[in-house]
């Protein structure tokens, strides 16, 4: 694998983890119950740890996180979506953590440059996936209000899921097989939660692969400004 190809893949995966970590961190002090304060914070820290390793494969992790402009980020549009209500966050977690677990399991089973990282991270990502699945079941098969909120969240985020399976240079995996396994797994969870797979398109003319190409949705710019504000306000400062 050439350095350029490896850098492209590391940046894509690192940006996914970094951005979702920040989004989950926004729940601090706002989660519905104390246990979820801890759970979401732990998931955010796991993702931040992954991001640090991956971004370090590309360059200086702090510069990459805090000094790049919006178009230089190559994260999926799914992970940058606002938290919304708790059901919205859980739907985002279900879609992404299922994808990430399947991807890391495939990478861990190979001999590529990302195999050691994936082998180490796959167990923590399995917890992220289980956490999302259990909450999907609890909300979907719970009260009428919880069911309706979960249904709306799954439908709202569905159009961002197709991008996950656009091939990334440097990641030697069976993308079609990965997508089929994801659809089967998510469909099973939703069925057990008395929900159904949304019927709308999973990609659109403007969103398919766009995040990987540096094209992002409007909320990302606001999130990035908040994330980078302190570092940019005190350049070169030591903490």
Secondary structure, DSSP 8 states (H G I E B T S, - for coil): --HHHHHHHHHHHHHHHHHHHHHHHTTTTT-SSHHHHHHHHHHHHHHHHHHHHHHHTTS-HHHHHHS--GGG----TGGGS---SHHHHHHHHHHHHHHHHHHHHHHHTS-STTHHHHHHHHHHHHHHHHHHHHHHHHHHTS-HHHHHHHHHHHHHHHTTSGGGGS--TT--S-HHHHHHHHHHHHHHHHHHTT-----S-S--TTTTTTGGGT---HHHHHHHHHHHHHHHHTTT---
